């Protein structure tokens, strides 16, 4: 018999069936014998197979509303170009054979000089930086980085991250370029972690193309470390209390001044479209009427009793005020649990003493912990999130309750590869914040480190259908890239990636192995 329990039993109409519970087989009458197990499981498996629908995110390329600055500036000296044309005219022109196709040839494969007057009015938005023109004519052609593009973002969320997010949100595809990988092969933060690729090509390697299934669904809630049964074959101990989303990422509470009504409606509708969760301010959820199974209202822990105002929510989050000196508020958490049937999560920032707060919350019955670093991916002591997530994961293992708690983490997640790296570090679910802003072609102003101080603007007269498709495209692209990594590892579902530290290689460790015996070497990562 396939047995699974869920807090939220209603069929939400999206995604694929996760258990027999949704078919009404959550209870067994009488003793479960071996013969009955065989007949019942066969019957349920057949019904599940007949109603199975493979999960898919519908992407569609969509036009820009506020295009990013182009990558390069192309400067052509008009006097130098005129001299070149005059020289070539004298050399190639013949009255009986003018050779205008040679004289006025545009030496650019990408069409930078394809306008009516050629190089006198170049089209820099088409330039890819191949440098052919600058190499052929260095005396009057220059190709320079566009300073307007370099100014986007900040020292952590760079213009490279923003342009990648923009392309993914526009096309909904894995960004592939013929010139190969342009990024780093090592560095700080997530760049210091490399993912392991299996030397054996396995069946799941083809998962992105649809011929093999690689699961990306994850469970939010609690699963007991083991099941116990009575003499009649009924579960006598704790049973799973969880619900499933189809991708291992949720939309986090918009930072700073980004929590507008428009953005709230966009992330809520996108969450419903792809079957995930959007964390939004509870007051905004009430004003906009956004209460749904795909929205997690965020309340201050002191206002836990207000959780009853969201009867459709599957998840309610309680936030702890940063810098609080009075520790864990058990009464607020208990009030929230009494007021709602939804799973109650606790948001804990990576500040001094976060380990104690997390342990106290779990001792009080919290089954979901939402951990928060700053937007550069660091805790208050400067430790990067990969180490912080690992510490939280190992703390739960040491307490013998890892499967009983879901870890959601946020902070510094600004690239598609950051999602599997964060899960390898110990998370169950990753929360997205700044990628939402840049997917909608918003612009940030100033530093993007402190969540409370983030300032940004969205395109004027934001079309919500356009914005939802952009955000859906980003999620589709990031899911496909996750499938690529899982397939290359031979991992058949993302749940199995959690805490698999052996699936990663740290650049600092590799450097130590390679160079530690060389005189003068000071250590990996230095």
N, C-alpha and C positions, 0 to 999 in steps of 0.2 A: 504494500500500500504506500502510495506517495503521500507523505504527511507534511504539511506546511501551514503555518498560521500567520495571519496578518492583522495588524491593528485596523487597517482600512480595507474592508472586504469588498467594497463596491467595485464593479468593473468600470474603470475610468475611460475605456473606449480608445486607448492608444497603446502602442507598443505591442509586445507579445506576451502570451500567458507565461507566468513564472511558476505556477504551482497548481495542484489539483484543488486548492482551496476555492479558486475562482469558479470552479465547476461544481462546487457544493459538496466536496468530499472531505470536509474538514472534521467530520466526526465518524467514528466507527461504532456500530451497534454490536454488542457481543464480543466474544473473544476472537482475536485475530489469529486464525490458524494458518499453517503453511499453505494449505490448498486455497484457502480464501485469499491469502496474500497474492498468490499467483493469478487467480481469476480476476480479482479486483484491480490489481496493478495493470494487467493487460487491457482491461476495459478502459481504465482512466487514461493510459498511455495512448490508446487509439483515439479517444475523444480529443485529447490535447493535440495530437498530431493532425487530426482533421481540421482543427480550428486554428492551427499555428500560422502566424504571420511574421515573417522576418522583419526585424526592426530596420528602419531606413530613415535617414534625414533627407528630405527633398530640398536640394539646392538649385539655385537658378542664378546665372550671372546677371548682375544688376548694375545700372549706371551710377556714376559718382554724383553726389549732391554738392560736395565741397572738396574738389580734388586736392590731394597733397601737392606741395611744390615739387617740380620735377627734379631729378637727381643732379643734373649737371647744367652749367652755363657754358654756352658755346660762343666764344668771342672771335670774330673774324675781322681783321683789319681791312677796311674797304679799299685803301690805297694799295695795299699789297695784293689784294684780289684783283683789282683793276689792272695792275702791272702784269699779273700772271695771265689774265685774259688777253691783254695786248700782245704779250710775248707769244702766246700760243696761236693767236690769230695770224701774226706774221709768219710763224713757223709752219702752220698747217693749212692756212687758207690758200685756195687756188680758184681762180674764176671759174674754171671748168669743173672743179670739185671742191666746194666750199668747206667740207668737213666740219660742219657746225656741230654734229653729234659728238665729235672729239673735243672741239673747243669748249662747248658748254656742258661737258659731262659732269655729273655730280658724284664726287668720290665718296659716297656714303651708302652703305647697304641698307641702312635703317631709315633713310629718307630725310635726314636732317636738312639737306640742301635741296629738297624737292619742290620748294615753292616757286612761284613765277619768276622771281629774281635770284634764285639760287642762294649762294653764300652771302649775298647782301642782306638777306633777311632769313637767317637760319631758324629752324624749328627745334629748340633745345629739348622740348618735352619728349622727342623721339630718340634722343641720344642715350646710348647704353654704356658709353665710356670705353668703346673699343680702341680709341685713340688713333685710328688710321689717319684721319685728317691732320691731327697734330704732328704725327710722325712724318707725313709726306710734305707738310708745309709748316714747319715749326716757326718760320719767320713771321707769319701773320695769323696763324690759327692757334687758339688756346682752348682747352677743355678743362673747366674748373668745377669743383664741388659747389653745389648751390647752398649758400649760407642760410637761406630760409629753411631748407630741409634740415640742415644740421642743428638748427635751433629748436626743433621739435623735441618734446620729452625732457628728460634730464639725464644725469650721469648714470642712472641705472636703467630706466626705461628709455632706451635710445631711439634715435630716428630709424635705426635698422629694425627694431622690434615693431615700431609703429607702421612702417611701410609694409612689413610682412603681414601684420594683422589686417591692414587695409586691403592688400591683395587677396588674402584669404576670404575676407568678408565680401569682396566684390565678386569673386569667381566661385567660391565654395569648393575649391579644389586644392590638392596638395601642390604648393608652389615648387615647380621644377624648372631649372634653367640649364641650358646646354653648357654654360661655362662652369658648371659644377658648384660645389659648396663654397660660399664666400665668407662663412663665419669662422669662429675661433675653434681651435682644437685643444683648448685648455684656457683656464682663466679663473676668476673669482666666481663665487656663487654656483649657479647651476652649470656654468661652463666648466667647472672643475669635476663634473661627473660625466662619465661616458657610459652608454648602455651596452650590454653584452649582446652580441649577435651570434647565434648558434652556428657552428661549423657544419651542421647537418641540415639539409633542406628537408623540412617536415611538411606534412599536409597543410598545416595551418598557415604556412608561408603565403598561401594564395588568398587569405581571408578578405583582403580589401576588394578583390574582384568578384566576390559573391559566390564562388564555387565551394568555399568552405566557411563555416561559421566560427567567428571569434566573438565571444560574448563581451559586451561592454557594460552590462547592467550591474548595478551594485545595490546592496541592501542598506537601508538606514533604520537603525533601531538596535534591538538586542537579540542575540541568539545565545541560548544557554550553552555552556561548555560541554554538556552531555544531556541526553534524554533519559528519563526513568519511566518505567511502566509498572502498572499494578498487575495482579494475577489475571485480570480479564483482558490484558493487552492495551489498556487505555493509558495515556500519558498521565502520570501522577505528579510529576515535578513541574518546574518552570517550562513554558513553551515559548517559541520564538514570538517576539512582538516587534514587527518591522514592516516596512513597505519597500517597494523596489522602484528605482528610477533607471532609465535606460542608458544613461551616460554617467561616467564617474566625475562629473563636475556640476556645480550649481552656480547660480548667479548670486554673488554676495551683496550685502547692503551697500548701495552706492556711497563712495567716500565723499567727504567734504560737502560742497554745494551742488553735487551732481544728482541728488535725490529729488528730481522734479517729477511732476505728475506725468509728463510725457514719457520720461524714461521708465517710470514705474509701470505704465500701461504696456510699454514695449517689452520689457523683460518678463512681465506676467504672461503676456500672450505668447511669447517665444517659449517660455517654460512649459506652457500647456501644449504647444505644437510639438516639442521634442521630448516631452515627458521627463522634465526635471523640475527643480525647485528654484524659485526666485525669493531671496530674502529681502524684505522691504519693511520700512518703518511702519509700525502698527497704526499710528495715526493716519498716515497716508493711505494705508489699505482700507481703513474705514471711510475716509472722505471720498475715495475714488471707487468704492464698492468692488474691491479686487479680491475679496475673500474667496478662495478656491483651494482645491487640493494641491495646486501648483505654486502657491504662495505661502511663504513662511513669515508671518508677522514677527517683528523684533520688538520686544518690550524690555523696559528696565526691570531688573529682577524684583524691585520693590513694588512693581505693578503687576505681579504675576496673576492676581485674581482676574484681570481683564482678559485673560486668555479665553474666557467663555464667550467673548464677543466675536470669535472666529470659528463658528461651528463646522465649516467646511475644510479647515486646515488639517493637513496630515502632520505638519511640523510647526511648532511654535518655539521661537528662540528667546532666551532671556540674556540680556547683556549685563555685564558687570562694569561699573563705572571705572575707567582707567585711573590708577593711582589711589583706589579706595583703600582706606586704612582699617576698615572694620571686618575684613575677611569675608568668609562665605556666608551668604544670607539663605539659610535653610528654610526659613518661614516663607519667603517669596517663592522659592521653588516648589514647596509643598502646596502653596495656594494655587499655583499654575496647574500642577498635576490634578488637584481636586476640581479645577474649573473646566478642564477639557479632557477629551479622550485622545487628543493628538499626542504624538511623541513630543516631549519637552527637551529642547537642547539648551546648553549653557555656553555662551560665548566668553572665552577666557583669553585675554591678551597675554603675550609672552613678556610679562614683567616679572620683577623679582617676586619669588614666592608662588609662581604659577603652578608649580608641581603640587604644592599643598592645596591650592584652590581646586585643582582638578581631582585630587584624591578625595577632598571633602565633598565635592559635587557627586562623585561616583558613589561614595558611601551613603549619600542621601537618596540615591536611586536614579541619578542621571544616566541615561543610556546613550546620549549623543553629546559629544564635546566639540565645540567649534573653536579652534585655536587661531589666534590672530597675531601675525607679525606686522611690522610696518610695511609700507609698500615697496621698500627696497629689500624685503625679505629678511629682516633682522629683528632679533629681540632687543629688549632694552639694554642688554649687555653687549650687543654687537655680534652675537652668535647667529650664523646663517640658518635659515629654516630647515635645510636638509638635516642638520645636526639636531635642531629642536624637535622636528617631527620624529626623528629616530629616538630621541630621549623619551618622548611621550609614548611612543609605541612600546619601547622596552619596559617602561614603567608599568604599563598595563600587563605585559607578559609576566613580569616579576610578581604582580599582585594576583596572577592567575585568572584574569577576567578579560583577556583581549577580545574574544568574540562577543562578549556581553556589551561592549561599548563601540560605537561608531565614532571615528575621528574624522572631522572635517577640518581642513586647514586652508588658510589664506595668507597672502603676503608674498610679493615678488614673483607671482605667476604671470608672466607676460609673453610666453612663447609656447607653441604647441608641445615642444619637447619637455617643458617644465612639468606637464601633467604626469606623464609616466615616471619622471624622476622623483616627483613628490610622493607618488604612490609607492615606489620602491623604498622611499625613506620611511614609510610606515603609515601613510594616510589611507583611509578608505575612500574619501571623496575630496576633491579639490574645489575651492571656491574662487570664482573669477570676479575681479573688480575693475581694474583699469582697462583690460581688453574690451570691455563693453563700450567704454567711451570712444576708444579709437576705432572699433568696428563701425561705429555710427558716424565716423569722420568728425568727431568732436576735437576740440583743441584744448590743451592744458595750458595753464599759466603758472609759471614758477615751479618750485620743487614739488616732487611727487612722493616724498618720503612719509610725511605725517598724514594719516587718514583724515583727521579732522580739518586739516588746513588745505586739502586739495581744492583747487579752483579750476573750473573748466567750462566750456560752452559747447553746446550742440549746434548743428546747422540750423539756420533760421527757417521757420515754417517747416519743421520736421514732419515728414510724411510717415505716419506710424506703420503703414503697410510696407513701405520701403525699408524702414528701420528694422522691422521684424524679419524681413528677408535677409538683410545684411547680417543680423545677429545669428539667424539660422544657418547662413552660409559659413560663418566662422565656426559654429559648433560642428557642422558637417565636415569641414576641413580638418579641424583638430581631432575629431573622432577618427577620420581616415588615417591621419598620421599616427594616432595611437594604435590603430590596427596594424600599420606597417611595422611598428616597433614590436608589438606582441607577436606578429607573425614571424619576424626575424628571430625572435627568441624561442619560437615554438611553444608559446603560451596560449592556451585555448580560451581563456577568459581573464578579464582584468582583475577579478577578485584574487586570483592566484599570484598576482604581482605584488600585493601588499607586503611590505617588509622584506622583500627578497633582495637583501643587500648583496648577495652573491651575483645578482644580475647586473650589477653596476661595477664600474672601475673608476677609482678616484685618480685624477691626474697626478696629485701629489704623491700617492703611493707608487704609481708607475715610475715617476721621476726618481723616487728614492731607490727603487729596485735597479734602475738603469745607471744612476750616477753616484750612489752613496760611496763607492770606493774611489772616486776621483777626488784628488786633493783640491780643496777650495770650495767644494760643493756644500752649500749651507742648508739644504733641505727642500723638499718638494713644496711647490706653491709659493716660494719666495721670489 
